[in-house]
């Protein structure tokens, strides 16, 4: 059985569906602290800090793989740093200890570009750089990367990870991240409304279309173990753009669309992150390659977003 924690999240909803397409609905168990429409198949309520319940689920369902997506994201995390650290850090350590005890075959633990900070090269950020994040979300993910490497080296726990850029998709709504504007903007455009962006127009950030993100996740998990040479987390990249650039691309399809800019606290978070990513290790080690650029992504979003 494959267990997905945080299955209600932006990525979790889409990934769970894709895993059920690949492995069969009866072989993928979704879990979260609330249940949403669409999980008519296997679902269990699970607070990832509840070690006893997590152990019961792993045992009762004979779990062999875990996709551990449950976390509090960057913007929401700053409202309650201690809670964010507790969930993002202790939830992972609980899961790792149980996975080692139960001899889980493989684990996917996402990381993020939020692990980078102002000391990191902002252009084509290399794979191996000192990590000095400036949010509790980034701090927790950077620490989890080191724990992943530790559990692999000491216990041979097969943990695989990707540093996700901002993820854009029509299948589910974002959940409190700093790159959420790149999804919200489409809903405003298609409703014929102006959009107020919480970042400055020239704020360049790494982004990725949901289809590419899900494919990267399944591909790294399907790769031969010998090809996974990085046990912290792989840089992952597709495109980088600014709010002004995605606005201009949308306006090619909807010329009357307007955007105004009112930066808030999320601007400081975005300004501490990198602008573009060097993911050559992922491309070399397990043949990663993205399919969507800005033009192709905007076209597909406008065709698929339902308002």
N, C-alpha and C positions, 0 to 999 in steps of 0.2 A: 504494500500500500504506500502511496505517496501522500504525505501530509503537507498542506499549505497553511501556514499561519498568516494572519493578517490578510485573509482572502477577500475581505470587503474593500480593500484599498484600491487606488487607481490602477496599479499594476496587478494586484492580486486578483481582481475580477477577470481580467483578460487572460492572465497566465493560467488561472485555474481552468478556464474554458479550453485553452489550447492544450493543456496537459491531458484533459479528458478526451480531447480529439485524438491525441497521440496514443494514450495508454488505455483508454476506455473509461467511461464514467464511474464504473464500479471500483476502479483502482486508484481514484484520487479523492482524498478527504479534505474538504474545505473546513477551515476553522477561523473563528474570530470572536470578539466579545459581544457582537450582535449579529443577527441573521438578517440578510436582505433577500429580496425577491430574486429568484434565479437559481437558488441552491436547492432545487427539488431533490437532487441527488444527495450523496453523502455529505453531512455537515455536523460539526460538533461545536458547541460553545466552549471557548478556551481563553482564559486569561493566562498569558504566557509567564506571569509571575507565580502561577499556581503549579508548583513542581509536581505535587501529587497527582493532579488532574492530567498534566502533560504525560506523566509516566504511565497512567492508566490508559490513555489514548494510544500511546506508542505500543503498549503491550496488547491491548484488546484488538487493535486493527493490524497488528504485525507490521508496523511501519518500517520500511526499508530505505526511504528517501524523505528528506525534509527540505521544503522551500520556506525559509524563515523570513517572511516579509513584514511581520508585525513590528512597527516602530512609530514614534512621533517624529514628524518631519521638521525642517529647518525653521520656518516662520512660526509655526505653532509651538515648537520647542522652546522658543525664547520667552513665552508667557509663563512657563513653569519649568525652569531648568532642572530642578531636583527630580521632578516626576519624569521628565524626559530621560535623564541619565538612568534612573531606576529601571524604566521599561526597556530602553534601548540596550543597556549594558547587562543588567541582571537577567533579563529575559534570554539573552543570548547565552550567557554562562550556564543558566539552567538547562537550556536546550543542548549545549555542547556536552555537559556532564552526563546527561541522560543518553545522548547519542553514543558517547564512548562506552557507557555501561551496557547499552543494548546492541552495540556493534552495528550501528546504522551504516548502510553502504555509502551513501553520498548526501552531502548537504549543500544547498545553495544559500548564501548569505549576501544580500546586496550591500554594496557600499555606495559612495556618492562623490561627486566633485566637491561637496562641502568639506571633505577632508583637507582640501587645499586652503591656503591662507595668503596673506599679503607678502609673505617671504618666498612664496612659490613663483617660479617663472610663469608669467601670465600668457605667453604665446607658446603654443605647442608644448604644453606642460609635459615633461618627461615622465616615464613610468616611476622612476626611483628618485624621489625628492623628499627632503625633510617635510614632515606634516605638522603644521602649526595652525589648525583651524581656529576660527574666531566665533563659532557658535557651539552650543552644547550638543546639537545634533552632529556636527562635524567631529567634535571631540569624541563622542561615543562611537561613531563609525570608525574613526582612526584607531581607537583602542581595540575595537572588535577585529579590525584587520590584523593587529598583532596577536590577539588571542587565536584567531584562525590559524595563523602561521605556527603558533605554539602547539595547538592541539594536533596539527598535522605532523609536525616534527617529533613530538613526544609520543602521541598515541596513534599516529597514522590515520587520523580521522580525515576522510576525503572531503575537505571543505573547498568549495569553489565560489569565486566572488567576482563581481563586476562593479566598477565605479560608474554608476549611472550618471549621465548628464541630465538636464531637464527633459522630462518625458511628455510628449504631446500625443493625445489620442482622443478619438470621439467615443470610444466604447464606455468610458467611465469618467467621472469628474475627479479633478485633483483634490488633494486633501491637506492643504496648509503648507505648501512649499513656496519657495521664493521664485520659482519659474512658472507659477500657476497662470500668470498673465497670458502666456502663449497658448493656453487652452481657452481661457475666459474670452479672449478677444474675438474668437470665432462665433461664439454665441451672441455677442453684441452685434457683430457685423450682419449675421443672418437674421437678427430680429429688427434690423434697420435702425439700431440705436448707436449713439456715440459711445466710445469706451474710454474710461478713465484708467490709465495705466499707472501702477504704483512704482514703476522704475523710470529712470530717465531715458529719453529716446535713443541715446548712444550707448546704452549698457549692453555690451556684447557678452553672451554666455553660450557655452556648449549645449546643444539640444539634440534630441533624437525622436524620431517618430515611433509610436508605440509598436508598430509592426516589426521594426528593426530591433527594438528593445526585447520583445518577447522571443524573437528568433535568436538573438544573441544569448539569451538565458537558456533556451533549450539546447543550443549548439554547444555551449561550454559544458553543460551537464552530460551531453552525449559524447563528448570528446574522450579519446583514450586517456587514461590517467597519466600515462607517461608524457603526454603532450601538455599537461598543465604544469608549467614550470614556475608560476608565481602563485604563492599560497597566502599572500596578503589580499590583494585585489587587483584585477586587471584594469588599466585605463581603457575606456571605451568611448568612441567618438563617431559622429556622423556629420554634423553641420554646426556652425556657429552663426548667430545673427543677433541683431539688436531689435528692440521694439519698433523703431522707425522702419527697419528693413522688412519685417513681417507685415507691418501696416501697408507699406508700399506694394507688397506682393498681393495682399488681399484686395487692395484698391484696383488692381488690374482686372479683378472679377466684379468688384462692387465699388465703382468709382465714387459713390456718394459717402462712403464710410469715413467717419471722422474719429480721431483719437486725440485726447488731451492728456497731459502728464502731470501727475501730482505724486511725486516720490514720497514714500513713507519709510518706516524703519527697515523695510526689506531692501531698500537701496543700499544701505550700509552692508548688509549681508552679501548682496550681489557684488558689490565693489571689492569684497575680500576674496572673491573666487576668481578662477582662471577664465581666460577668454576662449582658448582653444586647447585641444588635447592631442598629444601624440600617443596613438594606440597601436604603434607598430608591433609591440610584443604580442598583442592579441591576434593581429593579422598574421604574424609569423608562426605562432605556436599552435593555434587551432583554426586558422584560416578564416578569421572574422572579416566580413566585408559588408558595409551598409548599402542599402538600396535607395533610400529616400534623401533627396536634397530639399532645400527650402521650396523651390518651385513645385516639385512633385508632391511634397507634403501638404502645401496649402491647397492645391487642387483637390487632393483626396479628402482633406478635412471638410472643405466646402461642399463636397458631394455627399458626405456621410453624416455630418452633424445634424441632429434632429432637435428642433427648437419648438 
